[in-house]
Structure formats: C-alpha cells, structure tokens
Amino acid sequence: MKEKILKKYLALIAAILVAVLVGVVLFFGKTYKHDDRPIISDIKKHNEMMAGCMKTALSKHAGAIVEIEMEKEDGRPIFDIDIQDSDGKHWEIECDAETGQVVEDKLDRD
C-alpha cells in the first residue's frame, strides 16, 4: 500500500517538474532573440547610406568587397564591410549606418 502511494507522489512530482520546465522554456523562449537584426524603416535611405559606405570603404582600400553585413554595435546600426585589396590583404571597415561615417578601419589579420 505504501509503495502505491509513494509511486503516485513520485509521478506527481515528476509531472510538476516537467510542467515547470515546459513553462520556463515557453516563457523565456519568447524573449530570446536568436537573430538580432536591425529593423529598416526607410529602405531607400538605408540603401543610399549603404552605397555611400561601400563607396567610402573602396576609396580607402581599392579592391573587391567580399562581404557586407549590417549589425548592431553598442545599440547603433553598423555596416561591416570586408574588402580584399589587390595585394590579397583583407580590410574590415565599419561604417555607421545612420551617419555614413567610418568608425573603424583595420587590417584583418585572421
């Protein structure tokens, strides 16, 4: 008799634990952002600013753009532009997506 009651309590405790774990996953799963991309509100201005940043980056380091990515850095939208120059060196230029100003220009040593 005691074994039946013990099994029921253990089953109840296991069900409660599963329910709590599912609740935690559902609650925190909504607030977790796997991909934190900036939201573009003015597409035309965004494209003009990106084209300007690409032109500025290429004027600093003539070559080929091999990658461009928009990301947030310290809450600011940034274009991260990677260029390979004619000598095979790779440059990483960061350009503020709102002002068009270059905020970082460095040789990529990776």
N, C-alpha and C positions, 0 to 999 in steps of 0.2 A: 504494500500500500504506500509506504513512504517513498519507494522508488518511483511509482507513478506520479506522485505529487512533485518530486524532485525533477523528473523529466519534463513535466508541464512547466515548472518555473524556469528551467533552463531554456526550453523552447520559447517561452515568453520573453525572457531576457535577450535571446538571440534575435527575435523578431524586432524588439525595441531597438537594439543596436543597429540592425540593418536599416530600419526606418530613419533613425537619426543620421546615419551615414548618407543615405539617399537624399535626405533633406539638406544636408550640408553641401553636397555636390550640386544639387539644383540651385541652392541659394547663391553660392559663390561662383558657380558656372555662368550665371547671368552677368556678373560684374567683371569677370575675367575677359580681357580682350586679347585674343591670340594675335591679332594683326591691328596695330595702332596706326593706321594711315591717316594723314591729314584729310580733312573734307574740303573739296574745292567748291567754293561758292560762285566764283566768277571764272568760268572756263576760258574765256577769251583773254582776260588779264593774266591768268595763270600761264597760258601758252605763250603769250608775249614775253612774260618775265622769264620763262624757261628758255626761250630762244635767245633772249638777251644774255642770260647767264652762260649759255653754251658759247655764244659769240665771244664773250669776255674771256672765258676759260681758254678757248682756242687762240685768242690773241696773246695770251700769256705763254702758252705752250702749243705751238703748231704741231698737229698730229691728227690722230683719229680718236673720236670719242668711242670708248669701248663699253661704257656703262654709264647710265644716269639713273639716279634713284631719288625720290623725294622722301624725306623722313622728318621727324620732329627731333629737335635738339634743344634742350632747355625750354621747351614749350614753343619754340619758333619753327616754322616750316623751312627746311633747308633742301636745296638741290645738291646732291653729292655726285660730282661729275668726275669720272675716271678717264684719263687721256693717255694714250701711248704715243710718245713722240717718235720722230724719225730715227733716233738712236736706240729705240727699244725701251726707253725708260718709261715708267708709269707714274703719272702725276694724279694726285687727288685734290680736287678743288671743291670747296664748299661755298655755296652762294646762297645768301639769304633770299628766300622765295618771295618776300614781300618788298624788299628794298632793291634787290639786284646787286647788292654789294658783296664782294668776295670776302668771306670771313676766315677762310683758311686755304692755303696753297702750299702743298708739301709733296715731296718726292715719296712715292710709295715704295718702301723697302722690303715688302713681303715677297 
